[in-house]
Structures are given as structure tokens and as C-alpha cells.
Amino acid sequence: MNINKSFIHPLAAIEPGVEIGEGTRVWQFCVILPGAVIGSDCNICAHTLIEGKVKIGSRVTVKSGVQLWDGIILEDDVFVGPNVTFTNDLFPRSRQRPEHYSNTIVHSKASIGANATILPGITIGRGAMIGAGAVVTREVPAHAIVKGNPARITGYVHDRTTVSAPVLKGELPKPKMSGIGVVHLVSASDLRGDLVVVELQKNIPFPVNRLFFVMNVPSHHVRGEHAHRECHQLLVCLQGSVSVTADNGQVREEYVLDRPEIGLHVYPMTWAAQYKYSPNAVLAVFASHSYDASDYIRDYEIFLAEVKQ
């Protein structure tokens, strides 16, 4: 048992074979089973249970009343609120242990509010925020804010590296981050209706090889959630409104597209997601490349690693 330079309350039950990092504090009535690994500068509050196949990073806070079952991984700087319930078996039976554990992974800097319930085998993305009492039934994207039962995305975290840049009646502000541009299309309106003109070689700043439309998206669903290695895209909301978040690995901005004469140019190596679709929303996407699965980066952690390269 390696617990040197850590604080262990006399009423905590730490079994042999546990690794606890320097500066970590374990309070009364905690039970930690053999094989568990806990990093440095953590705070493990009273009345918690940590099983042996659990890995906890550094500077993690686990509040009272939390049970961490085999297969759970908490990365650095994660916060787990009071009485958060992690589950480990979709089909539980008395005195029967699951044959295979599905790893539940909470990526760095994510926070889980009090009394939230997390189903087994779910990944919670970097910096995500789980609301108190939420029931999380599917993966949570990086930096997403989720609430409710079942938990749904209601927004994205605005931290110190984030610039919020919403559209106000179609007046899209100039982006403050690299990887995003604004394209203004020609429009005209009279008694006969509205007209928006797209001249491919003049209005769009890249050759267009593909055009597709996104529609009939339930308001609680999220589209996108990926980056392209080479493909440029221009997003134009033809009808209704759509919120778009864009992230270049250092700065994150959010826009609302609500007029067809304004398009958002998403450059390669920019992570983008669309959400908050209005019921009648129709989103047109002009793409510089034909579909190529290898051009997509769908894992935010892989995206960050490639951006750093």
C-alpha cells in the first residue's frame, strides 16, 4: 500500500494494495479496496466506496455518499458532487456480478452535480457539466451542459478561454478565433417574397464538391460534434434557427444562424457542433470535399492531440 505523504483519517478503511498520491486526503468512513489507484492532491470525502478496479487522476474531488465501482475512470481535475450514483450493470440481479465491466470514463475538468445518475459504459467529455439530479443515458460531448431526465444538452460551458458571440437578428459579429469566417450572401425581398443568391465561385471561398441539407432535427439532438482534417464547410440556415459552437482547441465561440443570407465558414481542424434546432430549421452545408470517413475526427481528445501537433 502506497499512501506516503497523504492524509488518511483514522476511521477510513484502506485495504492493502491501494495506491494514493501525495497530498490526497481521505476522510472518515471511506472504504477503498485493493487495486484502486488515486492520484495526488485529491479530496475523497466521508462515506465513499471505491472498488479495486477504479482509477482516479490528480486534483479530483469526490464528495460524500459516492460509490465508484470497478471500471470507473476519473481523469484529472474532475468534480463529483454529493450522492452521485454511478451504475455498473444494465441488467442487475441479486448475487450476480456482471461478466464484463463497461468502463465509465469522466474526462478531465468535467463536473457532475449532486444526485446525478450515470449509466454504465458512458463517456463524459472534457470540461462537461452535468446538472444536479440529471440522469445521463448517453455519451456527453466535451464542454456540454446537460440537465434533466433523460439528460439533454442545454448549452456549452463558457470558461475563461471562451468567447460567446451570438447573432442578434442576423448581424453576425466578426469571429475572434481562427478557424471560423463569416460569409454574406446577396439577398432581396419584395412583395413576391425573399430571394437569396449563392454564386459558388464568387460567394463561397472554396470549391464546392458536395451539398447536403439537415432538417427535422429534434430540438434536443446535437449534430456535427466533429472536426475535418481537410474539408471546408459553409453552414447556411435556410429556415428557422440553429446554434453552432466552434472550437479551435484554444478558444470556443458560439453563434446562432437565423437568416439565410449569412453563412458560417468552418475551416479544417475546427471542432463544430450544431444544436438548439428550431422545429422548422433547415440547414444547408456546402462542403469542399466529397464524403471521406478518414477526414473526420470524431473524438475530441484526438482532435486536441492533432491540433497540438
Secondary structure, 3 states (H helix, E strand, C coil): CECCCCEECCCCEECCCCEECCCCEECCCCEECCCCEECCCCEECCCCEECCCCEECCCCEECCCCEECCCEEECCCCEECCCCEECCCCCCECCECCCCCCCEEECCCCEECCCCEECCCCEECCCCEECCCCEECCCECCCEEEECCCCEEEEECCCCCEEECCCECCECCCCCCCCEEEEECEEEEECCEEEEECCHHHHCCCCCCEEEEEECCCCCCCEEEEEECCCCEEEEEEECCEEEEEECCCCEEEEEECCCCEEEEECCCCEEEEECCCCCCEEEEEECCCCCHHHEECCHHHHHHHHHC
